[in-house]
Every structure is written in C-alpha cells, then in structure tokens.
Amino acid sequence: MKVLICLALSFFLTACASVGNKIDRTYVDRIEKGVTTEAEIRGQLGNPMSVGVNANGEKIMTYMHVASKARPESFIPIAGLFVGGADSETTMFIITLDSDTGVVKDWNYSQSNTGVNTGLLNAN
C-alpha cells in the first residue's frame, strides 16, 4: 500500500513544472519609460533569465516564466498512453535600458498558451 501511495504522489509531483520568475502583469503596466531604473526592476522581479547588449550598446534584460501542467487523462493507466498531453503558459518580458542613464528605454511583454498532445493516438 505504501508503494502505491508513493507512486501516486510521484505522478502528481511531476504533473506540474515551472521555470523562471513569475512576472506580475500589474507591475509591468506601471513601468515608466525614462523613469524606472534597472535596480527597481530587479527589486520587484529578481534577476533576469538573461542579460545581453544590442547593436546600440543598450542592455537587454529578459524575464521568462514557463509553467506546464500535464492533463489529467495522462494519468489514466494504459489509456493515458493514447490520449495524454500537457498545457503550458509562457510569459516573456524584455526590457531595453538606455546605455547612458540605465533607465527603461522600452519594454515588451507577451504571453502565450499552448497545448501538446503526447498520446500515441495523437502522433503522426
């Protein structure tokens, strides 16, 4: 019985996964170009997933959060092999900082939702 409970718990624990810092959309909407600083952004969102420099010498900070959740039918014994899948939500926030002042010059926010069918019946 303990083995069955441990097996069931392991399935539920692996059913959901996320990576990156969660991005608060209400905070994003309050960012002011020419006013908000890099330190303020890092204070609110933490460290970005990546930092780079564009051709103009401006710093680019990228925040990304991906959350994925297996569909319940994926856990049906045997049938899950044929009808399983997962849904994921990806949020990306890219900030361009002015090379001279270090304040926000521009930003871009996007969110997408995708579903993946992994069952054998869905394979091509």
Phi, psi and chi 1 to 4 in degrees:
 res  aa     phi    psi   chi1   chi2   chi3   chi4
   1 MET       -  -41.8 -176.0   64.6  164.8      -
   2 LYS   -62.9  -36.9  -72.7 -177.6 -178.2 -178.7
   3 VAL   -64.4  -41.8  172.7      -      -      -
   4 LEU   -62.8  -42.1 -121.3   50.6      -      -
   5 ILE   -64.9  -43.9  -68.1  171.3      -      -
   6 CYS   -62.6  -41.0  -72.3      -      -      -
   7 LEU   -64.2  -44.3 -172.7   59.1      -      -
   8 ALA   -63.4  -43.0      -      -      -      -
   9 LEU   -62.0  -40.0  -78.8  173.9      -      -
  10 SER   -64.7  -35.7   68.5      -      -      -
  11 PHE   -64.7  -45.0  -82.5  125.4      -      -
  12 PHE   -67.1  -35.9  -72.3  115.8      -      -
  13 LEU   -69.5  -31.4  -68.9  175.2      -      -
  14 THR   -90.0   -1.9   59.1      -      -      -
  15 ALA   -72.0  -24.1      -      -      -      -
  16 CYS  -127.0  142.2  -60.0      -      -      -
  17 ALA  -149.4  147.9      -      -      -      -
  18 SER  -145.9  155.4   67.2      -      -      -
  19 VAL  -142.1  145.3   67.4      -      -      -
  20 GLY    91.3  169.9      -      -      -      -
  21 ASN   -80.5  134.8  -62.2  -24.7      -      -
  22 LYS   -65.1  136.4 -169.4  130.9  177.0  112.5
  23 ILE  -106.8  118.2  -58.1  163.2      -      -
  24 ASP   -83.3  110.1 -178.8    2.2      -      -
  25 ARG   -61.2  -34.1  176.2   61.4 -160.7 -140.7
  26 THR   -65.8  -32.6   57.3      -      -      -
  27 TYR   -69.8  -43.7  173.4   72.9      -      -
  28 VAL   -55.9  -43.4  169.9      -      -      -
  29 ASP   -65.7  -19.7  -70.1  -24.5      -      -
  30 ARG   -90.8   -6.5  -67.8 -167.7  -43.7 -101.7
  31 ILE   -69.3  130.8  -69.6  176.5      -      -
  32 GLU  -109.2  125.2  -64.5 -178.6   62.5      -
  33 LYS   -64.4  135.2  -65.4  177.4 -176.0  177.7
  34 GLY    81.1   -1.6      -      -      -      -
  35 VAL  -126.2  -52.8  176.1      -      -      -
  36 THR   -67.9  134.2  -53.9      -      -      -
  37 THR   -98.7  164.6   65.9      -      -      -
  38 GLU   -59.3  -41.9  176.8 -179.6   -5.3      -
  39 ALA   -61.9  -38.8      -      -      -      -
  40 GLU   -65.4  -41.1  -69.1  170.5  -33.1      -
  41 ILE   -65.2  -47.4  -67.9  169.5      -      -
  42 ARG   -62.4  -35.3  -74.7  179.7 -176.8  -97.4
  43 GLY   -64.4  -34.7      -      -      -      -
  44 GLN   -86.6  -41.6 -177.7   68.7   32.7      -
  45 LEU  -107.7   -7.7  -60.1  176.7      -      -
  46 GLY    83.3 -165.6      -      -      -      -
  47 ASN   -75.6  141.7  -70.4  -35.6      -      -
  48 PRO   -71.5  162.2   23.8  -29.3      -      -
  49 MET   -69.5  -34.8 -173.0  166.8  -83.4      -
  50 SER  -149.1  154.7   69.2      -      -      -
  51 VAL  -133.0  133.1  177.6      -      -      -
  52 GLY  -143.8 -175.7      -      -      -      -
  53 VAL  -132.0  134.8  177.5      -      -      -
  54 ASN   -89.4 -177.0   68.3   12.8      -      -
  55 ALA   -63.8  -22.0      -      -      -      -
  56 ASN   -89.9    2.7  -62.3  -32.3      -      -
  57 GLY    82.9   10.4      -      -      -      -
  58 GLU   -86.7  140.8  -60.5  159.9  -29.7      -
  59 LYS   -76.1  135.4 -174.4 -174.2  -82.6 -171.5
  60 ILE  -116.8  120.1  -52.3  -67.3      -      -
  61 MET  -107.9  132.7  -62.9 -168.8  -38.0      -
  62 THR  -120.2  124.4  -57.6      -      -      -
  63 TYR  -110.5  135.5  -71.7   87.7      -      -
  64 MET  -142.2  139.0 -170.8  164.7   88.9      -
  65 HIS  -131.8  127.3 -178.3 -101.5      -      -
  66 VAL  -124.5  127.1  179.5      -      -      -
  67 ALA  -124.0  128.9      -      -      -      -
  68 SER  -125.9  141.8 -176.1      -      -      -
  69 LYS  -138.9  125.1 -174.5  176.2 -173.2  179.1
  70 ALA   -68.0  142.7      -      -      -      -
  71 ARG   -72.8  144.8  -65.7 -179.4 -174.5  147.4
  72 PRO   -55.3  -35.7  -23.0   30.7      -      -
  73 GLU   -65.1  -16.0   58.6  -91.5   20.8      -
  74 SER   -65.5  -21.3  -61.4      -      -      -
  75 PHE   -98.5    5.2  -60.6  100.8      -      -
  76 ILE   -76.4  122.9  -59.5  170.3      -      -
  77 PRO   -53.8  135.6  -25.1   34.3      -      -
  78 ILE    64.1  -54.7  -59.3  172.6      -      -
  79 ALA   -60.5  -33.4      -      -      -      -
  80 GLY   -59.5  -29.0      -      -      -      -
  81 LEU   -64.3  -25.9  -65.8  171.4      -      -
  82 PHE  -100.0  -27.7  -62.1   96.4      -      -
  83 VAL  -121.6    8.1  -63.6      -      -      -
  84 GLY   -68.9  169.4      -      -      -      -
  85 GLY   176.0 -177.2      -      -      -      -
  86 ALA  -148.7  155.0      -      -      -      -
  87 ASP  -120.0  140.7  -63.8  -53.5      -      -
  88 SER  -136.6  153.5   66.6      -      -      -
  89 GLU  -124.4  127.9  179.3 -177.6  -79.9      -
  90 THR  -118.3  128.6  -57.1      -      -      -
  91 THR  -121.3  131.1  -52.9      -      -      -
  92 MET  -128.6  135.4 -174.6  169.2  -90.6      -
  93 PHE  -132.7  116.0 -178.3   41.8      -      -
  94 ILE  -117.1  126.0  -58.2  169.9      -      -
  95 ILE  -118.0  131.6  -57.5  126.2      -      -
  96 THR  -105.0  125.6  -56.5      -      -      -
  97 LEU  -104.2  139.1  -60.7  169.8      -      -
  98 ASP   -61.4  132.4 -175.1  -86.1      -      -
  99 SER   -68.1  -24.8   57.0      -      -      -
 100 ASP   -89.3  -42.3  -65.0  -33.6      -      -
 101 THR  -103.1  -21.8   61.8      -      -      -
 102 GLY    77.0   11.1      -      -      -      -
 103 VAL   -96.9  165.4  -61.5      -      -      -
 104 VAL   -64.0  124.1  174.2      -      -      -
 105 LYS   -95.4  -39.1 -178.5  175.8 -178.7 -179.7
 106 ASP  -160.1  160.5 -159.8    8.9      -      -
 107 TRP  -150.2  158.9   58.8  -94.5      -      -
 108 ASN  -139.2  131.4 -142.8  -36.7      -      -
 109 TYR  -125.9  132.9  176.2   90.0      -      -
 110 SER  -143.3  152.7   64.7      -      -      -
 111 GLN  -140.4  138.1 -176.6  176.2    1.4      -
 112 SER  -139.4  150.8   65.0      -      -      -
 113 ASN  -122.2  130.8  -63.5  -57.6      -      -
 114 THR  -134.2  153.0   55.7      -      -      -
 115 GLY  -123.1  141.0      -      -      -      -
 116 VAL  -124.0  126.2  176.6      -      -      -
 117 ASN   -94.9  116.9  -63.9  -39.2      -      -
 118 THR  -106.9   -4.0   58.2      -      -      -
 119 GLY   -67.9  156.6      -      -      -      -
 120 LEU   -62.1  -30.5  -63.5  173.8      -      -
 121 LEU   -69.9  -21.0  -68.4  179.2      -      -
 122 ASN   -94.4   -8.7  -60.3  -45.4      -      -
 123 ALA   -74.8  145.0      -      -      -      -
 124 ASN   -96.1      -  -69.4  -26.1      -      -
